[in-house]
């Protein structure tokens, strides 16, 4: 009997909300950080991972012997490895060269089998299409296998519709701006749909990687940090629910992370730095007295060799596209 609501899985969600008074002490508005990095798997991906598995079990698509398969650049793989490990399900994760060494060690320690993609897709120069091809091959080869498919599974965004945005609303009451990084677009889709359905006045700001294809770019920018952007337009995206898009690059992410650590003693991952950099960029446009919520996706200890490594950072070259409305 699979029990996805017990043990460590019962601790997913209900993450802390922290005011960033020091980092934004010069701003005429307030910023609150939703610390998704406090989930047991260390990231916001715990929520959709659990919801996708739980709902698949309810539908009978995952049974006691099912092999779960997913493509991930890191965090969702950690979440699924932990969940499948607790449930006793075999898990195969398709990773690529942008996965950090920390993520790789953690995923392996949680008992997952790794399928490694060492060359990007020749047509796009991105790893995602190559990873998805490997997933489909594995599905054809392995009987009783199930792809959680974070890119197209509605249970991905429904996790945030049902938990993340209600938690923010209940804690803050009025939210004028919600800043959310985008990749598969599950988080922003779930939150923005809840904003609409609850009739909230919240303006939703998507933080994307420079060169990403999500909002019409070519998807060919060199992105060394995972977590933001995509080489394809995700099936989860509903751009009509997003009020503004702000683009950041790898150096922006690094600066945001390091400023957060210096001022607030919060060690967060790369995309969190990008989200905070986007708030800085919009600072002149945010009215005084506004309440801003920022979703900080994962922990920073997964980025010791990149974001918090001075030698690695010295090799970055900044190139951003600014921002726009979708």
C-alpha positions in Angstrom: 0.0 0.0 0.0 1.5 3.3 -1.1 1.0 6.1 1.5 2.1 9.4 0.0 0.8 11.4 3.0 2.9 10.0 5.8 6.4 10.3 7.2 8.7 13.0 5.8 6.2 13.5 2.9 3.8 15.1 5.4 6.2 17.9 6.1 6.1 19.3 2.5 4.7 22.8 2.2 3.7 25.4 4.8 7.2 27.0 4.4 8.2 30.1 6.3 7.7 33.7 5.0 10.5 36.1 6.0 10.5 39.9 5.6 13.7 41.1 3.8 14.0 44.3 5.8 17.8 44.6 5.4 18.2 43.7 1.8 15.5 46.2 0.8 15.9 48.8 3.6 16.2 51.6 1.0 13.0 50.6 -0.7 9.6 52.3 -0.1 7.9 48.9 -0.3 8.0 45.7 1.7 9.4 42.4 0.3 8.6 39.0 1.8 10.5 35.9 0.8 8.7 32.5 0.7 11.4 30.1 1.8 10.6 27.1 -0.4 14.2 26.0 0.4 12.9 24.9 3.7 11.0 22.0 2.2 12.5 18.6 3.2 13.9 18.1 -0.3 15.3 21.6 -0.2 13.2 23.2 -2.9 9.8 24.2 -4.2 9.8 21.2 -6.4 8.8 19.0 -3.4 5.2 20.4 -3.9 4.6 19.3 -7.5 6.6 16.2 -7.1 4.4 15.0 -4.3 1.2 16.1 -6.0 2.1 14.5 -9.3 2.9 11.2 -7.6 0.0 11.3 -5.2 -2.6 12.0 -8.0 -1.0 9.3 -10.3 -1.4 6.8 -7.4 -5.1 7.8 -7.0 -5.7 7.3 -10.7 -4.0 3.9 -10.7 -1.2 5.0 -13.0 1.5 4.3 -10.3 1.4 1.0 -8.5 3.8 -0.7 -6.0 6.2 -1.9 -8.8 6.0 1.1 -11.1 9.3 2.8 -12.3 9.0 6.5 -12.1 10.9 8.5 -14.8 11.6 12.2 -15.1 13.8 14.7 -16.9 15.3 17.3 -14.6 18.2 19.7 -14.2 18.3 18.9 -10.5 15.7 20.0 -8.0 12.7 18.0 -9.2 15.0 14.9 -9.4 15.9 15.4 -5.7 12.3 15.7 -4.7 11.2 12.7 -6.7 14.1 10.6 -5.5 13.2 11.3 -1.9 9.5 10.7 -2.5 10.0 7.5 -4.5 12.6 6.3 -1.9 10.1 6.7 0.9 7.4 4.9 -1.1 9.8 2.1 -2.2 9.4 2.9 -5.9 12.3 2.7 -8.4 13.2 6.1 -9.9 15.2 7.0 -13.0 16.3 10.6 -13.6 17.6 11.9 -16.9 20.2 14.6 -16.1 22.6 16.7 -18.1 25.9 18.5 -17.9 24.3 21.6 -16.2 23.4 19.5 -13.2 25.6 20.6 -10.3 27.9 18.1 -8.7 26.0 18.6 -5.4 22.7 17.7 -7.0 24.2 14.6 -8.7 25.6 13.3 -5.4 22.4 14.0 -3.6 20.2 12.3 -6.2 22.4 9.2 -6.2 22.5 9.1 -2.4 18.7 9.0 -2.4 18.8 5.8 -4.5 17.9 7.1 -8.0 19.3 5.6 -11.2 21.0 8.3 -13.3 20.7 8.5 -17.1 23.3 11.1 -18.2 23.0 13.4 -21.3 26.4 14.7 -22.1 25.6 16.4 -25.4 22.9 19.0 -26.1 20.3 18.8 -28.8 22.1 19.6 -32.1 19.2 21.7 -33.4 18.7 24.0 -30.4 22.0 23.7 -28.5 20.0 22.9 -25.4 19.8 19.8 -23.3 16.1 19.7 -22.6 15.1 18.2 -26.0 17.8 15.5 -25.7 16.6 14.7 -22.2 13.0 14.3 -23.3 14.1 11.9 -26.1 15.9 9.8 -23.5 12.8 9.7 -21.3 10.6 8.5 -24.2 13.1 5.8 -25.0 13.1 4.6 -21.4 9.3 4.5 -21.3 9.3 2.3 -24.4 11.9 0.0 -22.9 10.7 -0.4 -19.3 7.3 -2.2 -18.6 5.1 -0.5 -15.9 6.9 2.8 -16.1 5.4 6.3 -15.6 6.7 9.7 -16.7 5.6 12.4 -14.2 6.2 14.9 -17.0 6.7 18.2 -15.2 6.5 20.0 -18.5 3.0 19.1 -19.4 1.4 17.5 -16.3 -1.4 19.8 -14.9 -0.7 18.3 -11.4 2.5 20.3 -11.5 0.9 23.7 -11.5 -2.2 22.5 -9.4 0.2 21.9 -6.5 0.9 25.6 -6.4 -2.7 26.5 -7.1 -3.8 24.5 -4.1 -1.0 25.2 -1.6 1.6 27.9 -2.5 -0.6 30.8 -3.4 -3.2 30.2 -0.6 -0.3 30.1 1.9 0.9 33.5 0.7 -2.5 35.0 0.7 -3.4 33.8 4.2 -0.1 35.0 5.6 0.1 38.4 3.9 -3.5 39.3 3.1 -2.9 41.9 0.4 -0.2 41.1 -2.1 0.5 43.8 -4.7 3.4 42.0 -6.6 4.3 38.4 -6.9 7.8 37.7 -8.3 8.3 34.2 -9.5 11.1 32.6 -11.6 10.0 30.6 -14.6 11.3 27.4 -16.2 8.6 24.7 -16.6 6.2 27.5 -15.5 4.3 25.2 -13.1 4.8 27.6 -10.1 3.8 30.7 -11.9 0.8 29.0 -13.7 -0.6 27.7 -10.4 -0.1 31.0 -8.5 -1.4 33.2 -11.3 -4.5 31.1 -11.8 -5.2 31.3 -8.1 -4.7 35.1 -8.2 -7.3 35.3 -11.0 -9.8 32.9 -9.5 -9.7 34.6 -6.1 -10.0 38.0 -7.6 -6.8 39.3 -6.1 -5.2 42.6 -7.2 -1.8 41.0 -7.4 0.4 41.8 -10.3 2.4 38.7 -11.4 6.0 39.2 -12.5 7.8 36.4 -14.3 11.6 36.3 -13.9 13.1 34.6 -16.9 16.7 33.9 -18.1 18.1 36.2 -20.8 17.8 34.3 -24.1 15.1 31.9 -22.9 12.5 30.8 -25.4 9.6 31.0 -22.9 8.3 34.4 -23.9 9.4 34.4 -27.5 13.2 34.4 -27.4 15.3 32.1 -29.5 16.4 29.9 -26.5 20.0 29.9 -27.6 21.6 32.0 -24.8 24.4 30.4 -22.9 23.0 29.7 -19.5 25.4 28.0 -17.1 23.1 28.1 -14.0 20.0 25.9 -13.9 16.6 27.0 -12.6 15.5 29.8 -15.0 14.6 29.7 -18.6 13.9 27.0 -21.2 14.7 26.1 -24.8 11.1 25.5 -25.6 7.8 27.1 -24.6 6.4 25.1 -21.7 3.0 23.6 -22.0 2.2 25.0 -18.6 2.6 28.6 -19.7 -0.4 31.0 -19.7 1.2 34.3 -20.6 -2.1 36.2 -20.4 -2.1 35.7 -16.7 1.4 37.4 -16.3 1.7 41.1 -16.1 5.4 41.6 -16.7 8.5 39.7 -17.6 11.9 40.7 -16.3 15.0 39.1 -17.8 18.1 38.3 -15.7 21.4 36.6 -16.6 23.8 34.5 -14.6 25.7 37.4 -13.0 22.4 38.9 -11.9 21.6 35.6 -10.1 25.0 35.6 -8.4 24.7 39.2 -7.2 21.2 38.6 -5.9 22.3 35.4 -4.0 25.3 37.1 -2.5 23.4 40.2 -1.5 20.8 38.1 0.2 23.4 36.1 2.1 25.3 39.3 3.2 22.2 41.2 4.4 19.8 38.5 5.6 22.0 35.5 6.2 19.9 33.4 3.9 21.8 30.9 1.7 19.6 30.5 -1.4 20.0 29.1 -4.9 20.7 30.7 -8.2 17.1 31.4 -9.4 16.3 33.0 -6.0 19.1 35.5 -6.7 17.6 36.2 -10.1 14.2 36.9 -8.6 15.6 39.3 -6.1 17.7 41.0 -8.8 14.4 41.5 -10.8 12.8 43.3 -7.8 15.9 45.6 -7.7 15.5 46.3 -11.4 11.8 47.2 -11.0 12.3 49.2 -7.8 11.5 52.6 -9.4 8.2 51.2 -10.8 6.8 49.7 -7.6 4.6 52.2 -5.7 5.4 53.1 -2.1 3.7 51.0 0.5 3.4 48.0 -1.9 3.6 44.4 -0.5 5.8 42.2 -2.6 6.2 38.4 -2.3 9.2 36.6 -3.8 9.4 32.8 -4.1 12.9 31.6 -3.3 13.0 28.2 -4.8 16.0 26.3 -3.4 19.0 26.1 -1.0 22.3 27.7 -1.8 24.5 24.8 -0.6 23.7 23.2 -4.0 25.7 26.0 -5.7 29.0 26.0 -3.7 30.9 25.3 -6.9 29.2 28.0 -9.0 27.3 30.9 -7.4 29.5 30.9 -4.2 32.8 30.1 -6.0 34.8 33.2 -6.7 36.8 31.6 -9.5 33.7 30.3 -11.3 32.0 33.7 -11.0 35.0 35.5 -12.4 34.4 33.6 -15.7 30.9 35.0 -16.2 30.1 37.7 -18.7 26.9 39.7 -18.2 24.3 40.1 -20.9 20.7 40.8 -20.1 17.7 41.8 -22.2 15.9 44.0 -19.6 12.2 43.5 -19.2 8.9 43.8 -21.0 5.2 43.1 -20.6 4.0 39.8 -22.3 
